[in-house]
Amino acid sequence: MTKIREPLTYQYTLTKVAALIGWDRCAAICGVRSDRTVRLWSDPDCETEIRMIDAERLDRAFLDHGGDHAPFHRLHALRIDMASREGPDLCLSVLAAAAAKETGEAIAALISASACSDHRTVRRTRKEVEEAIEILTSGLAALDRREKGDQP
């Protein structure tokens, strides 16, 4: 049976990297003897975890193998961002409504930008996408606070 790995964890991210480049390649990149060691890093019940230098190496390999982002870097930055967010304790339904509004505006702007290369349209699109990312990140942070018991 497949073990559940929570989203926004290093274990989950490692499985995404291994799905693209393979467990054996991950082991070779990290300089360990077998893919079993790397698989243990992806096990949430195991006490060993991936080292930051190995996460960086795997990010580079992921990009070299056609990945469109650095997964560990993205995860680390998002987790730091979420941890540093202290805002009003908004209920999730209020955040969901704001996220629906902002992501809808971002999608509409992206569609407009796809047919136009005007710098003002591109600038507005970037602004809309940034606003959507901000509210969605606030939603993730609120979920974390709620899970930790810091918010109703």
C-alpha positions in Angstrom: 0.0 0.0 0.0 1.2 3.5 -0.8 2.1 5.6 2.2 0.4 9.1 2.3 2.8 12.0 2.1 1.3 15.3 3.1 1.5 18.2 0.5 4.0 20.9 1.2 6.5 18.5 2.9 10.0 17.5 1.9 8.9 13.9 1.7 6.2 14.7 -0.8 8.5 16.9 -2.8 11.1 14.2 -3.0 8.6 11.8 -4.4 7.8 14.3 -7.2 11.5 14.6 -8.0 12.0 10.9 -8.0 8.9 10.4 -10.3 10.7 12.5 -12.9 14.4 11.4 -12.6 14.1 8.0 -10.8 15.1 6.9 -7.3 18.4 5.4 -8.5 19.4 8.7 -10.1 18.4 10.6 -6.9 20.7 8.2 -4.9 23.6 8.8 -7.4 23.2 12.5 -7.3 23.1 12.6 -3.5 26.1 10.2 -3.2 24.4 7.4 -1.3 24.8 3.7 -2.0 21.3 2.8 -2.7 17.9 4.2 -3.6 16.6 2.7 -0.4 18.3 5.5 1.6 16.6 8.1 -0.6 13.3 6.3 -0.3 13.6 6.5 3.5 14.1 10.2 3.2 10.6 10.3 1.6 9.0 8.3 4.4 7.2 10.5 6.8 7.6 7.9 9.5 11.3 7.7 9.2 13.6 9.9 11.3 16.1 10.5 8.6 15.6 13.4 6.2 17.1 14.9 3.2 20.0 17.3 3.7 19.7 20.8 2.2 22.7 20.3 -0.1 21.1 17.2 -1.5 17.8 19.0 -2.0 19.7 21.6 -4.0 21.4 19.0 -6.1 18.1 17.3 -6.8 16.6 20.7 -7.7 19.3 21.1 -10.3 18.8 17.6 -11.6 15.0 18.1 -11.8 15.5 21.2 -13.9 18.1 19.5 -16.1 15.6 16.7 -16.8 12.9 19.0 -18.0 11.3 20.2 -14.8 9.8 23.7 -14.9 10.9 24.8 -11.4 13.2 23.9 -8.5 10.8 21.9 -6.3 12.7 22.0 -3.0 13.5 25.7 -3.4 9.9 26.5 -4.1 8.7 24.4 -1.1 11.3 26.0 1.2 10.4 29.5 0.2 6.7 28.9 0.5 7.0 27.3 3.9 9.1 30.3 5.1 6.6 32.7 3.7 3.7 30.9 5.3 5.4 30.7 8.7 6.1 34.5 8.6 2.5 35.4 7.8 0.7 36.9 10.8 -2.5 38.5 9.9 -6.0 38.8 11.1 -7.5 35.5 11.9 -9.8 35.3 8.9 -12.1 32.4 8.5 -11.4 30.1 5.6 -14.7 31.0 3.9 -13.7 34.6 3.8 -10.2 33.7 2.4 -11.9 31.3 -0.1 -14.1 34.1 -1.4 -11.1 36.5 -1.7 -9.1 33.7 -3.5 -11.9 33.1 -5.9 -12.1 36.8 -6.8 -8.3 37.2 -7.1 -7.7 34.0 -9.1 -10.5 34.8 -11.4 -9.0 38.2 -12.1 -5.6 36.6 -12.6 -7.0 34.1 -15.1 -8.9 36.8 -17.0 -5.7 38.9 -17.1 -3.6 35.9 -18.4 -6.1 35.3 -21.1 -6.0 39.0 -22.1 -2.2 38.9 -22.1 -2.1 35.8 -24.3 -3.5 37.9 -27.1 -1.6 41.1 -26.5 2.0 42.0 -25.9 1.3 45.6 -24.6 3.6 46.3 -21.6 0.7 47.8 -19.6 -1.4 44.6 -20.1 1.6 42.5 -19.1 2.2 44.6 -16.0 -1.4 44.4 -15.0 -1.4 40.7 -15.5 1.7 40.3 -13.3 -0.1 42.4 -10.6 -3.2 40.2 -10.8 -1.2 37.0 -10.6 0.8 38.3 -7.7 -2.4 39.2 -5.8 -3.8 35.7 -6.4 -0.6 34.1 -5.2 -0.7 36.3 -2.1 -4.2 35.4 -1.1 -3.7 31.7 -1.8 -0.6 31.7 0.4 -2.6 33.4 3.1 -5.1 30.6 2.8 -2.4 28.0 3.2 -1.0 29.9 6.3 -4.5 30.0 7.8 -4.9 26.3 7.3 -1.5 25.7 9.0 -2.5 28.0 11.9 -5.8 26.1 12.2 -4.1 22.7 12.2 -1.7 23.9 14.9 -4.6 25.2 17.0 -3.7 28.8 16.6 -6.9 29.8 14.9 -10.6 28.7 15.1 
